[in-house]
Amino acid sequence: MRSLFWGVGVLAAFALLALTAPLYIGDADLNVVKVTGPQLSPPVDGYPLGTDQAGRSVLLLVIWGARESLAIGLIATALTVVLGSAVGLLAGHYQGAVGKALMHVTDWFIALPSLPLAISLSAVLGQGAASITVAIAVTSWTATARLVRAQTLAVEARPFIERAKVLGAGNAQVMLRHVLPNVLPLILVSSTLTVASAILSEATLTFLGLGDPTSVTWGSMLQAAFSGGAVTAGAWWYLLPPGVAILVVVLGFTLSGRAVEHLLDPRRAAHA
């Protein structure tokens, strides 16, 4: 599919740049004390995307910022999917008091505004990538939980689950060996779409000053640009690249997720 090709291509390009960044970006390129470039300069020879207020190359900052932005997005998504899937499986399998209690907790988290809750958690846990990752996971697992619960209820209504119970399968065996494999395609699709929202959340929280001030991420670049007077100076070359990078990566994950959803949906395959 064309959308899958473009989505995976964009993500592979950013992943390659992020993984190989230490090979051609050194401390002298990122350290504000060691750089020698012109301050807040528009694109010129040697600086294709211009420089920031310290004289660092914006292009190198964008490439280096991809490392932590993508890492936080992927780790937060993994925590989100694990937590949401566990709650959804348990709530769908135990449909009595346990399931109702878990869904009440889920509904309570859904009712809370996610951004203020994430800001509060990040502020309580302290500045840094770890606190932002935990805050994103804690505020993003509810959608996965509800999806997995609905799919679990559908799977457990099938005859082979009843046969497994009659043959002596316990609760853990039913959930892990019979229900989970049938729910995994939905979890996979949900995770690809969750990464995009996690990267946006990371950029938002970092832009608000809750990230590590010593690290370079796309959100911290935007925060530094606004606080450093890039807007009043008309330094579009400093503001535009990190925003475009966020947009392109989110679009890549969205295209990949939609394509995977199309491939794994048997009803769409039947109509194709």
Sequence and secondary structure as in RCSB ss.txt:
>XXXX:A:sequence
MRSLFWGVGVLAAFALLALTAPLYIGDADLNVVKVTGPQLSPPVDGYPLGTDQAGRSVLLLVIWGARESLAIGLI
ATALTVVLGSAVGLLAGHYQGAVGKALMHVTDWFIALPSLPLAISLSAVLGQGAASITVAIAVTSWTATARLVRA
QTLAVEARPFIERAKVLGAGNAQVMLRHVLPNVLPLILVSSTLTVASAILSEATLTFLGLGDPTSVTWGSMLQAA
FSGGAVTAGAWWYLLPPGVAILVVVLGFTLSGRAVEHLLDPRRAAHA
>XXXX:A:secstr
 HHHHHHHHHHHHHHHHHHHHHHH  HHHH TTT  S TT  SBTTBTT B TTS BHHHHHHHHHHHHHHHHHH
HHHHHHHHHHHHHHHHHH TTHHHHHHHHHHHHHHHS HHHHHHHHHHHH SSHHHHHHHHHHHHHHHHHHHHHH
HHHHHHTSHHHHHHHHTT  HHHIIIIIIHHHHHHHHHHHHHHHHHHHHHHHHHHHHTT S TTS  HHHHHHHH
HHTTHHHHT HHHHHHHHHHHHHHHHHHHHHHHHHHHHH HHHHHH 
